Each structure stands twice: as structure tokens, then as C-alpha cells.
Amino acid sequence: MADTLELVSSTCTFGGWHKRYRHRSTATGTTMTFAIYLPPQAQGGSVPVLYWLSGLTCTDENFATKAGAQRVAAELGLALVMPDTSPRGDGVADADGYDLGQGAGFYVNATQAPWAAHYRMYDYVVDELPALVEAHFPVTQQRAISGHSMGGHGALMIALRNPGRYRSVSAFAPIVNPSAVPWGQKAFAAYLGEDRSTWLSYDSCHQLEIAVERLPMLVDQGEQDGFMPEQLQPDVLARVARQHDWPLTLRRQPGYDHSYYFIASFIEDHLRFHAQHLAA
Ligand SMILES: N[C@@H](CCC(=O)N[C@@H](CS)C(=O)NCC(=O)O)C(=O)O
């Protein structure tokens, strides 16, 4: 059955529960794994949810084990939902590099062979996963979304394309303009084909230009992030936001690189930012 959840593990932390589940996804046509952190407050009522989208090479476990988000989520009464970054399995197309195929779904619905059969992470994250989470767990429909790198691209792009669905969005070192940088161009050419007009629906800078809803947006970027000049280019997002009078808070953090050490240093600010808007 499509919405049956199989519990993989259940771990008590900060008075709440970190749970991992497997389920059959209709969006991807594969078995998907995701994790949810239920804070202590979820034992007595429904809590709002922050969706976290991870970057290249990640599973649901990188953020859960490295970001240290659970302590503040427990304090704020915020559930955290952590999906995988792509469909996986023997029957799922893959590529040699770390930046295409399994672990690199880019949160798009692929239209090109061989990817189109399973790579439907946009539908999975926007529709299927929230419906599943809201049907099975004590959560409200107050949602926020955040992510890192490829997941920062996913979070910004998904929030911008779905007005009213999320109260706030944030990102760490996001790929803001994937149509114009090597990681995005490689993935979009494979998943979406050579017609670049189709890429724009998954490009946050373009989506920000045409967005109808101005939702609060926080972005952190480490200044020692080796991927920044070529792949991330936060200046492009800052310019588009300025041109469109968009409420973007872009913070440049001296000394920080692309890693989870950077995320762990600022995740508390992001959780408090989202909690404030989820409560409003
Ligand atoms: N050099 C990295 C490139 C990929 C990378 O930096 N991935 C980031 C997201 S874009 C990440 O979160 N990696 C997993 C981790 O640090 O736990 C690799 O080949 O693994």
C-alpha cells in the first residue's frame, strides 16, 4: 500500500524521538527512506514542521547526525523532516560522478531517459512526503523549508514555486542559479534535456523574479566555501532580490567552509528564524 510506513529505527534524543521510516513512494516508484524528529511537545499535541533538504552525496542521515539541530528543535517544539536526496536501488539509473544520479536528485521531476522513470523528487518533497507526514504524525500544516547546497537550491526553489505552502525558507550555501553553473547545468541537461527554457522552472533566481508571494528568506554563506565562486554565487541571488525588493537576509560568514561544521554553527539561528514565522 502506498502510504504504509515501515519503522526502521527509533531513538530518543533531547526528550523527543528521532525516527527513520521506509515506504513505497508513488512519486518515485521506489522504496524511499526518510527521518522525522518529533520534539517532546509532539507527545501532547501537534507541532509545526521544518523540512530539511540535504546536498550532494547525502542521505537522511547527514543532517540528523552532524547538524546538531535536535536540541533547539526540542526547545522550540519543531518537528524536523529529513528526506533522502534521490531515489535509490538496483533498478534506479545512476552515474559515475557524485553530482548526478543516486544522491543527486536536484529536487526536480526528470523528463529524460533513463532518469524520468524514478527521479521525481520535486513531487516527492512538495506533495507526497508532506501528505504522508501530516497523515501519520502529530504535526500541523504550518510548514517551513530549509536545506544545504543542492538542498538549499531545492528549498528556495520549492518555497518560491509554492506560495502559501511554507511560512518561511532558509538555506546554507545554496546553488541559487543552477541554470548558470556547472553542477546545475550537468544535472538539468541530464534530467530535463537540452531545452533550457525548461530549466527555469527549477531555478531560484528566475523563480524569485516571477514570485507572487514574498516569504521570509534567510541565507547563510561561508566565505571560505570552495564551491562559492563557481557553483553557488550568492551575489546573483542578492542582486535579483535587490532588483525585486525581496526580503532576503543574506549573511556572509567569515572563515566557514561548505561542511556540516558550518551548518552546525548556524542551524540554531535558522530554527529560531523559522519558529518565529511559524508562530506568527
Ligand atoms: N567533495 C564532496 C562533494 C560533495 C559535498 O560537498 N557534499 C555536501 C553537500 S553539497 C555534503 O553535505 N556532504 C556530506 C557531508 O558532509 O556529510 C564529496 O565528494 O563528497
The ligand as an SDF file (V2000), in Angstrom:
LIG
                    3D

 20 19  0  0  0  0  0  0  0  0999 V2000
   33.6940   16.6510   -2.0370 N   0  0  0  0  0  0  0  0  0  0  0  0
   32.3820   16.1900   -1.7130 C   0  0  0  0  0  0  0  0  0  0  0  0
   31.4020   16.9400   -2.5700 C   0  0  0  0  0  0  0  0  0  0  0  0
   30.0250   16.7510   -2.1190 C   0  0  0  0  0  0  0  0  0  0  0  0
   29.6770   17.6260   -0.9290 C   0  0  0  0  0  0  0  0  0  0  0  0
   30.4150   18.5130   -0.5010 O   0  0  0  0  0  0  0  0  0  0  0  0
   28.5330   17.3220   -0.4080 N   0  0  0  0  0  0  0  0  0  0  0  0
   27.9870   18.1370    0.6450 C   0  0  0  0  0  0  0  0  0  0  0  0
   26.6930   18.7350    0.1340 C   0  0  0  0  0  0  0  0  0  0  0  0
   26.9570   19.5740   -1.4170 S   0  0  0  0  0  0  0  0  0  0  0  0
   27.6850   17.2790    1.8650 C   0  0  0  0  0  0  0  0  0  0  0  0
   26.8310   17.6450    2.6500 O   0  0  0  0  0  0  0  0  0  0  0  0
   28.3830   16.1540    2.0100 N   0  0  0  0  0  0  0  0  0  0  0  0
   28.0790   15.2070    3.0700 C   0  0  0  0  0  0  0  0  0  0  0  0
   28.6020   15.5470    4.4260 C   0  0  0  0  0  0  0  0  0  0  0  0
   29.4250   16.4660    4.5810 O   0  0  0  0  0  0  0  0  0  0  0  0
   28.1710   14.8740    5.3830 O   0  0  0  0  0  0  0  0  0  0  0  0
   32.2680   14.7040   -1.9500 C   0  0  0  0  0  0  0  0  0  0  0  0
   32.7270   14.2310   -2.9890 O   0  0  0  0  0  0  0  0  0  0  0  0
   31.6770   14.0090   -1.1010 O   0  0  0  0  0  0  0  0  0  0  0  0
  1  2  1  0
  2  3  1  0
  2 18  1  0
  3  4  1  0
  4  5  1  0
  5  6  2  0
  5  7  1  0
  7  8  1  0
  8  9  1  0
  8 11  1  0
  9 10  1  0
 11 12  2  0
 11 13  1  0
 13 14  1  0
 14 15  1  0
 15 16  2  0
 15 17  1  0
 18 19  2  0
 18 20  1  0
M  END
$$$$
